[in-house]
Amino acid sequence: MSELHKFLFEGLPVRGMLVRLTDGWQEVLRRRDSAGGYPAPVRDMLGQMVAAATLMQANLKFDGALVLQVQGDGPVRLAVAEAMSDLRFRVTAKVDEDAAIPLGAALQDMVNVDGRARCAITLDADDRAPGAAPYQGVVPLQDADGQPVPDVAAMLEHYMRQSEQLETRLVLAADGQVAAGLLIQRLPIEGAGNLAGQAQAEIDAEAFNRIAHLAATLTPQELLSLDAGQILHRLFWEETVRVFEPLSPRFACSCSAERVRGMLRGLGREEADSLIEERGAVEVRCEFCGEQYRFDAVDVGELFTPGENQPPGSQGVH
């Protein structure tokens, strides 16, 4: 079962989270396998992204979606991981089917990390927060020295320093069974403008660096194979760690037949009818979950007919 554990280091300005996505991640891959699956390096990158998105969402007081996007002009044109405030998650990627992606391919190999590649994090409030505008932070996939970031963890550590001014250490790993991540973050400092605050900041920085160094010793295999209690004990047995009750992330998709109907209405009657004439039906496949929605001529006709005038007909197959 997928779990997310939040924890604090007693007496230190450091917090952490550990997530292991199992059944939900396997469901993502099972659905994708019906469409041919992802190459292993892309699969693992997406697993790391969705683990990271879940960790970052759980760190917020926010109702809505956190959307993590990586975009470039390599074999992977776009990779998207989305986590909702209730920790539902989904993920997808657009991959050049003709490109050969070798085993062990790095982030740079997959998205062609150059001046045009970007990492974007968008916070999109849900309908319960009317009028709230989406927030988006964007950084290039290069560090302060202009060098390509090597992986998803380094990419997001760079993002947090550039956009949020938060010192963060991330360890991420994924395979065909588990997507997992460990996040260690230094809490904001109060009163850093005076001498006492500056002295405390130095002490706090030393504490964070020590814990971040311990976190960095966690191997991908340990992250994927050990449970939360084993990981925390192995890394931080000399620290006093307070662990909270686990949360339960899960795979879920927000697509629906009604959303597809809305899309067709947005196209207009003429465009919808031309699709029916050309193809016999309108078929839409959700890129996140693989759900197939099909609307025939009767369904499309009902979309543009006032409710009281609609004859009984097909309801659309999905």
C-alpha positions in Angstrom: 0.0 0.0 0.0 1.3 3.5 -0.9 2.3 5.6 2.1 3.6 9.1 2.9 5.3 9.8 6.2 6.0 13.3 7.6 8.6 13.7 10.3 10.4 16.4 12.3 13.8 16.4 14.0 13.2 17.5 17.6 14.9 20.7 18.5 16.2 21.3 14.9 14.8 23.5 12.1 14.5 20.5 9.7 11.5 18.6 8.5 11.3 15.6 6.3 8.9 13.4 4.3 9.2 9.9 2.9 6.9 8.5 0.2 6.6 5.0 -1.3 4.1 4.6 -4.1 3.4 0.9 -4.8 -0.1 -0.1 -5.8 -1.0 3.2 -7.3 2.3 3.4 -9.3 1.8 -0.2 -10.6 -1.7 0.8 -11.7 -0.3 3.7 -13.7 2.1 1.4 -15.5 -0.5 -1.3 -16.0 -2.8 1.2 -17.8 0.1 2.5 -19.9 1.2 -1.0 -20.9 -2.0 -1.4 -22.9 -0.7 1.5 -25.1 2.8 0.1 -25.4 4.4 1.2 -22.2 7.3 3.6 -21.6 11.0 2.8 -22.1 12.5 1.9 -18.8 14.5 5.2 -18.4 11.3 7.2 -19.1 9.3 5.1 -16.7 11.8 5.6 -13.9 12.0 9.4 -14.6 8.2 9.6 -14.4 8.2 7.6 -11.2 10.7 9.9 -9.6 8.7 12.9 -10.8 5.4 11.7 -9.3 7.1 10.8 -6.1 8.6 14.3 -5.9 5.2 15.9 -6.9 3.5 14.0 -4.1 6.1 15.1 -1.5 5.9 18.7 -2.6 2.1 18.8 -2.6 2.1 17.3 0.9 4.3 20.2 2.0 1.7 22.8 1.1 -1.5 24.2 2.6 -3.2 24.4 -0.7 -6.5 23.1 -2.3 -5.8 22.2 -5.9 -3.3 20.5 -8.1 0.5 20.7 -8.1 1.7 20.1 -11.6 5.3 19.3 -12.3 6.4 19.6 -15.9 9.7 18.9 -17.7 9.8 20.1 -21.3 12.6 19.9 -23.8 13.4 18.9 -27.4 14.8 15.5 -26.8 13.1 12.1 -27.2 10.9 13.1 -24.2 9.1 16.2 -25.4 7.0 16.6 -22.2 6.7 14.8 -18.9 4.0 15.7 -16.5 3.3 14.6 -12.9 0.2 15.9 -11.0 -0.6 15.6 -7.4 -3.8 16.9 -5.8 -4.2 18.2 -2.3 -5.8 14.9 -1.2 -2.7 13.1 -2.6 -4.4 11.7 -5.7 -1.8 11.5 -8.4 -1.4 10.9 -12.1 1.4 11.1 -14.6 2.1 11.0 -18.4 4.7 11.7 -21.0 5.0 12.5 -24.7 7.8 10.4 -26.1 9.2 10.3 -29.7 8.4 6.7 -30.7 11.1 6.6 -33.3 13.9 7.7 -30.8 16.1 5.0 -29.2 16.4 5.6 -25.5 19.2 3.4 -24.1 19.1 1.8 -20.7 20.6 4.1 -18.1 19.8 7.2 -20.1 20.3 10.4 -18.0 17.8 13.3 -17.8 20.0 15.2 -20.3 19.8 12.3 -22.8 16.0 12.2 -22.6 15.0 15.9 -22.7 18.1 17.4 -24.3 18.9 19.8 -21.5 20.0 23.0 -23.2 19.0 26.6 -23.0 15.4 25.8 -24.1 14.6 22.9 -21.7 12.5 23.9 -18.7 11.2 22.7 -15.4 7.9 24.3 -14.4 5.8 23.8 -11.2 2.2 25.1 -11.4 -0.2 25.5 -8.5 -3.7 25.4 -9.9 -6.4 26.1 -7.3 -9.6 24.0 -7.5 -13.2 25.2 -7.8 -13.5 25.7 -4.0 -11.2 28.8 -4.4 -13.0 30.9 -6.9 -10.9 33.7 -8.5 -7.6 32.2 -7.4 -5.1 32.6 -10.2 -2.7 29.7 -11.0 0.9 30.3 -9.9 3.8 29.0 -11.9 7.5 29.0 -11.3 9.9 28.1 -14.1 13.6 27.4 -14.2 16.0 26.1 -16.9 17.4 22.6 -16.5 20.9 24.1 -15.8 22.5 24.9 -12.5 24.0 28.3 -11.5 27.1 27.5 -13.4 25.2 26.7 -16.6 25.8 23.0 -16.3 23.0 20.5 -17.0 21.3 19.1 -13.9 22.0 15.4 -13.8 18.6 14.0 -12.6 15.2 14.8 -11.3 16.3 15.2 -7.7 19.0 17.8 -8.7 16.6 19.5 -10.9 14.1 20.1 -8.1 16.8 21.0 -5.5 17.8 23.7 -8.0 14.2 24.8 -8.5 13.7 25.1 -4.7 16.8 27.2 -4.3 16.0 29.5 -7.2 12.3 29.9 -6.8 11.5 29.2 -3.1 14.8 30.0 -1.4 14.5 26.8 0.5 17.5 24.5 1.1 16.2 21.0 0.1 17.7 17.6 -0.3 15.9 15.0 -2.3 16.6 11.4 -2.9 14.4 9.8 -5.6 14.2 6.3 -7.2 11.7 4.3 -9.2 11.4 1.0 -11.1 8.5 -1.1 -12.4 7.1 -1.8 -8.9 7.9 1.2 -6.6 8.3 5.0 -7.0 9.8 6.5 -3.8 11.3 9.7 -2.5 12.9 11.2 0.6 12.7 15.0 1.1 14.7 16.9 3.8 14.1 20.6 4.1 15.4 23.4 6.2 12.7 25.4 7.9 12.6 29.2 7.3 14.6 31.3 9.8 13.1 34.1 11.9 15.0 37.0 13.0 18.0 36.4 10.8 18.7 40.1 10.5 20.1 40.6 14.0 23.3 39.1 15.5 21.6 36.5 17.6 19.6 35.4 14.6 22.7 35.2 12.4 24.4 33.0 15.0 21.4 30.8 15.2 21.3 30.6 11.4 24.8 29.3 11.4 23.9 26.6 13.9 20.8 25.7 12.0 22.7 25.5 8.7 25.2 23.1 10.3 22.3 20.9 11.5 20.6 20.9 8.1 23.9 20.0 6.4 24.5 17.1 8.7 21.1 15.7 8.2 21.2 16.3 4.4 24.5 14.5 4.2 23.0 11.5 6.0 20.0 11.5 3.6 22.4 11.5 0.7 23.9 8.2 1.8 20.6 6.5 1.0 21.0 4.3 -2.1 18.2 3.9 -4.7 18.0 0.2 -3.9 17.5 0.9 -0.2 14.8 3.5 -1.0 13.0 1.1 -3.2 13.2 -2.0 -0.9 13.1 -0.8 2.7 10.0 0.4 4.6 9.8 3.8 6.2 10.8 2.7 9.6 13.9 0.9 8.4 15.0 3.8 6.3 14.6 6.4 9.1 16.3 4.2 11.6 19.2 3.4 9.3 19.8 7.1 8.4 18.9 9.0 11.6 19.4 6.6 14.5 21.4 9.2 16.4 18.7 11.9 16.0 15.4 12.3 17.8 12.8 12.0 15.1 9.1 12.5 15.6 7.1 10.6 12.9 3.4 11.4 12.2 0.6 9.1 11.2 1.1 8.1 7.5 -1.0 9.4 4.7 -2.2 7.4 1.7 -1.5 8.7 -1.8 -3.4 6.9 -4.5 -3.6 6.9 -8.3 -6.8 8.6 -9.7 -7.6 10.5 -12.8 -9.9 13.5 -13.2 -10.9 12.7 -16.7 -14.6 12.0 -17.4 -17.1 11.7 -20.2 -18.6 15.1 -19.2 -15.2 16.8 -19.6 -15.0 15.3 -23.1 -18.5 16.5 -23.9 -17.4 20.0 -22.7 -14.4 19.8 -25.0 -16.6 18.9 -28.0 -19.1 21.7 -27.2 -16.1 24.0 -27.2 -15.1 22.8 -30.7 -18.6 23.8 -32.0 -21.2 21.9 -34.0 -19.6 22.3 -37.4 -16.2 21.0 -36.3 -17.7 18.1 -34.4 -19.8 17.1 -37.3 -16.8 17.2 -39.6 -15.0 14.8 -37.3 -18.0 12.4 -37.4 -18.1 12.6 -41.2 -14.4 11.9 -41.5 -14.0 9.2 -38.9 -17.5 7.9 -38.2 -17.1 8.7 -34.5 -15.1 10.9 -32.2 -12.7 8.9 -30.0 -10.7 10.5 -27.3 -8.1 8.7 -25.1 -7.0 10.2 -21.8 -3.2 10.5 -21.9 -3.0 10.1 -18.1 -5.1 7.0 -17.5 -5.7 5.5 -20.9 -9.5 5.7 -20.6 -11.2 5.7 -24.0 -14.2 7.9 -24.7 -16.3 7.4 -27.9 -19.1 9.5 -29.3 -21.0 8.6 -32.4 -23.3 10.8 -34.5 -26.2 10.4 -32.2 -24.1 11.4 -29.1 -22.7 14.5 -30.9 -26.2 15.5 -32.1 -27.5 15.3 -28.5 -24.7 17.6 -27.4 -26.0 20.5 -29.5 -29.7 19.8 -29.0 -31.7 21.5 -26.2 -32.5 18.9 -23.5 -36.3 19.0 -24.0 -35.8 18.2 -27.7 -33.5 15.3 -27.3 -34.7 11.9 -28.5 -33.5 8.7 -26.7 -30.2 7.6 -28.2 -26.7 6.4 -27.5 -25.1 7.5 -24.2 -21.5 7.3 -25.4 -19.2 4.4 -24.7 -16.2 5.0 -22.4 
